[in-house]
């Protein structure tokens, strides 16, 4: 690069952007006057890499003026258009590139990128295949295809391509990257043992946050919780903003019965991001196990404020109210959920239990009947409903519920006893 370009870079490093822009213009003018396309190309690439897209476009435009026959500049301009989310402009530029040009396969690959970003995955795939017909032995195209499949969840298609690349081409992607991609793909399809084989190949000093997460996730799925805890702790030491790791670390600690430690992790997570409802619900679950019901209720209400339409949060709060015997409050709470058009059948079960406790047996019977079709295979519900029917003396419905329960749970002693009692009463 010429002297003006070097001075421009120094100005950028000093954050003197006004001077940098002026020096950039002088550098372009100097390169054009000297007909120096090499300096201009280096300048254009530098500006693109630094994120000065307008300046990069200006430099590539000047290159097109100096050397209009070199179509490589148009590929760079198309890449900038993609960076600016102007996909139509990118494709218009790429379509000007001659199919006989040496850079046409590169143009096809850039088209594939543009279509992929827009979600046009089949078109993207076709462009890569077209490039492969022109360059059948080019591993970068295999890599691009594997990356496409990986990004859209076609893991079983990506795996053999990554495997082939790992067996012979370290120039396209490092061994660590390929082992990470293979581990990630195998995790995604539930092949955790195979995923572990790849992820454990990554040297300790080459791990990065995503690879640490995948390794910890794999240990977690294989119920190797102590190892998962070690890995997630290492990840959070390296990047304490990696939010997904907090949940898995807390869950692994919970599985090891280290509840206080798990709760401390979730408290850290809330401090990092107070807008993620899973942090509050996980903390609430741990607090319930630690018999801290007041704290659990607070966290559930915080979660409900963040996700007012998520039934699971409201149901957890409803179950807590039921456990605490706050039946009238629970009935009012469920009524409010009904006004929000939240019609989860578990609310019927909660209402049934509440009305029964409040001795409003007609209302309880109505709610049990509404819940029954949805929980006819739920052992706990069947036992509770059968007990209610027995108290109500509804022998016909009781017989139906008992037979339904015994068909599913023939060894349940409570159902067997209810069956015997019902049979004795018929004698």
N, C-alpha and C positions, 0 to 999 in steps of 0.2 A: 504493500500500500504506500501511497505517497505521503509526504510530510503532513499535509493537511489532515489526512485520515488518522495518522498517529496522534496528532494534536487533538482531534475530535474524541478519540477514545480516552485520552487523559481528561478531557473536559467532562465526559460522561462519568468517569470514575470520581471526579470532584463534584458531581451532581450539578454542574453548570450547564444546564440543558440548552439555554439560549445560545451560548457560545458553541456548544456541540452541533446544533442545527446549522449555524452559520458556517462552521468548519466543514460540515458534511457537504453543503452546497458547493463550497470552494473545491473540495476534493473531487466531486463529480465533474465540475467544470474543467478542472485540471486534467483529469483522466480523458475526458472527451477531446480536449485540445491536443493532447499527446497521442490520441488514438490508442490508449492503453487499456485494452479490454481486460487484461489479467488483473490489474489493480482494481478496476471497477468491479469485476466479479468478486474479488476478495472483499471489497467494501460492501457489496450487496449481501453477501453471505453473512458478514459480520453483523450488519444491521438487522437482518432477519433473525439471527440467533439471539440478539439482544432484545428482540421484541419491538424494534422500531419499524413497524410494518409499512407505514407511509413512505419512510425514507428508503426502505428496501425496494418497494415498488418503483420509486423514482430511479433508483440505481439500475434495476433490471430493465426499466424502460430505456435508459440511456444505453445499456448494453444492446438492446434490440436495435437501437439507432446505429451503433457502431458495427454490430455483426448480426444483421437480420437473418442470416442463413443458419445461425446456431439456435436450434429450437429448444435447447435445454433451458434457456431463460424463461420460456413460456411455462415450462413445468414448475419452475420456481414461483412464477407469478400465480399459477393456479394453486400452489400450496399456500401462498399468502392469502388468497381468496378463501380457501378452506379455513385458515386460521381466523379469518374475519367473518366466518359463517355465511359467506356469499357463495353458496354452492352453484347457483346458476352461472355466475361469472366464471367460477373455476372450470366448470364443464365446457362453457363456451370457448375458453382459452385452450383447453386440452383438445377439443375437437378440431382445432386449426392445425394440429400437428400431423404431419404427413405419415401415413401408415407405412411408408417405406423407410422412414427415418430410423436411425439406430436407437433413438430415445423413445420410440413408440411404445415398447414394452413398459418403460418407466411411466409413460403417460397413462397406459392402461391401469397400472398399479395405483397411480394417483387418482384416477377415476374411481377405482374400487374403494379407495379411502373416502372419497366424497359421497359415494352412494351408501357406504356403511354408516357414516355419521348421520345420514338422513333416515336410517332404518330400512333402506332398500337392499336387504341382505342378499336376495337372489341375484339382483343385478350386479352387486359387488362381486359375488362368487363367479358370475359369468365373465366379468372383466379379468379376474385373476386367471381363470381357465384359458381365456383368449391369449393372455400374456404367456401362459405355459406352452401353448402351441408354438409360439415364436421362440421361446427359450426353454426347451424341455428339461434341461439339466441345471437350471438356475435355482439354487437352494433358497434364495431370498423370496422367491415366489411361493415355495412350499411353506416357508415361515409365515408369509402373509396369509396364506390360506388357513394354516393352523390357528393363527391369531384371530382370524374372522370367526372360525368355528368356536373357538374358546369364548369369544366375547358374546356370542349369541346362544350359548348353552348347548352347542352341539359337541359335547365333550368326547363322545365315543368316536367322532370323526377326527377330532383334533389329536387324540392320543397317539394313533399310529404315525402321524406326521411328525409330531414332536419326538417320538421314539426314533424315527429314521434320522432326524436331524441330530439327535444326541449321539447316534452311532457313527457320525462322520463329518459333522460340520460345526466346528466351534467358532467359525468366523462370523456366522450370522447372529448367533446368540451364545452367551457363555454357558458352560456346563451348569453353573449355579442357576441361571435363568431357566434353562430347560428342565432341570430337576424340580424347580419351583412350579413351572407350568404343569408338568406331569403330576406332581403331587396335588395341585389344586384341582386338576381335572378328575383324578381318581377320587378325591374327597367328594367332589360334586355328584358323582354317581354312586357314592356309598362304598367304594372299594378302599376302606381305610387302611387295611394291612398293606396293600400295594402302594397307597399314597405315602405311607410311612417309610417304605423302602427308598423312595425318591427323596423325600424331605430330609431324611437322616444322612443322605449323601452330601448335603450342603455343609461345607466347613463352618465351624463356629464363627470364625472371623469374617465370613462372607454372608452371614444372615442379614436380612433387612426386615423392617417391620412386617411386611406382608408375609414373608416366608416364616418368620417367627409365629405369626398368627396361625398360619396353616398348620405348622408343626404342633402348636398347642392345641388347636382344634382337633387334630387327628388323635393326639393322646387322650383328649377328653372323650371323643367318640368311642375310643377303645377302652374307656373306663380306667385308664392309667392316670388317675387324678393327680397324684403327687408329681409326676413328670409334667403334666399340663400346668400345674401351679408354678413350677420352676420356670417354664418357658414363658408363661404370660407375665410373670414378674420381670423377667429379662426384657420382654417387649415393652412393658410400661416404663422400665428404667430408661430405655432408649427413646421412647416416644410416649409421653404421658397423655397425649391427646388422641391416642388410638382407642376410641370409645368402645368398640365392640369387645376389646380385650377385658374390660372391667366386668362385663356380664359373665363371660366364660370363666374368668378367674373366680368370681363370687360363687358361681355354680359349682366349680370344682372344689372350692373350699367347703361349700355346703355338703357336697357328697362325702367329704372327709370329716364331716361333723364339726368343722371349725367355724361355727356360726358367728361368733363375735368377729373373727377375722373377715369373714365374708361380708358382714354388715359394714365393717369399716371400709372395705373396698367400695361398696355401693355409696357410702357417704362421700368418698373421694370422687366417685363418678358424678354425683349430683353437683358437687362443687365445680367440676370441669364443664358440665353441661346440664343446667337446671331445666332444660326443655325436652328431655327425653323421658317419656312416661315409663318405659321399661325399668329405668333406674328406681323409680319410686315403687313400682309394683314388686320388684324383686326385693327391695329393702323391706317392704311391708310383709312379704312372705317370711323373710328371715325374722322379723320382729315378732310375728305371730308364733313362730317356733320358740322364740325366747320369752314368750308370754308378756310382750310389751304391746298390748292391744291398743293403748291410746296412741302410741307412736305409729303403729301400723295404720290406724284409722286416718291419722294426719297425712301419711304418705299416699294412701289410697285416694283421699280427697284431692291431693295435689295432682295425682295422675289423672283423675276424672276431670279436673279443670283443664288439663292439657289436651285430653282426648275425650270430650264429652259424649261422643257417639260410640265409644268402644264398650260393648256389653260386658266383656270379661272383667273390666275394672269395677263396674257397678255391681256385678254379681259377687265379686270378692267382698265388696263393702257390705252388700246385703247379707252374705253369709256371716260376716263379723257381727252385724246387728242381731242376727238370729242367735248366734252363739251367746251374745251378751243379754239375751232376753228382752231386747228393745223392740217388742213386737209391733206396737202401734207406730213407732217411728219407721219401722221397716215397711209396713203397709202403705204409709204416706209416701215413702221413698219410691216404692214400686209404682204407685199411682202416677208419680211425676215422670217415671221412665215411660209409662204407657202414653202419657201426653206427648212425649218426644218420639212416639212411634217405635219404641224399642220393645219388641214383642217376643223376646227370647223365652222359650217355654220353661226355662229354669226359674223365671220369675213366678210362674204358676206354682211350682214346687215350694218356693220360698213363702208365697202367700198362703198356700195350704197349711204349712207348718205354723205360720204366724196366727192365722185365724183359728186353728185348732187350739193353740196355746191360749188364745183370747176367748175360747169357748164359743166362738161363732161357728158352730158346726156346719150349718147350711153353706156358708161361704167357703169353709174348708173343703167340704165335699165337692163343691163346684170346681175349685182350683185343682183338687186331686184328679178329678175326672178329666180336666183340660190337660193336665200334665201327663196322665197315664199313657196315651199313645206315643209320647216322645221318650218315655223312660221305662217302657215295658220290658226292656232287657237290662235294667239297672237294678242290681241286687239290693242296694240300700233303699232305693225308692220303693221297691216291691215290699220290703219288710215294713217300711214306715206306713205305706198305704194299707197293707194288710192289718197292721195294728189298729189303724184308725177305723177300718171297716168292722173289725171285731168289736170295738167299743160302741160303734153305731148299731151293731146287730144286723148289718147288711150281709146276710149269710150267702146270698146268691153271688153278689159281686166278690165277696171274700173268697168263695170257692174258685171263681175264675182267676183271681190274682194269685192264689196259692198254687193252682195247677200251672199257671204261666211261670211262676218262680221255680217250681220243682222241675219243670221241663228244662230250664236253663241251669239251675243250681241244685241238682238232686241230692247233694251232700249237705245242704244248708240245714243245720239242726233246728234253727228257729222256725223255718218254713215247715220242716217235718213235724215239729211239735204243734204248730198251728193246724196242719193237716190232720193230725191225730185228734186234736181237740174238736175240730169241725166234724170229723167222722163220729166221735163219741156223742156229740150233741144231736146227731141225726138218729142215733139208736133209740 
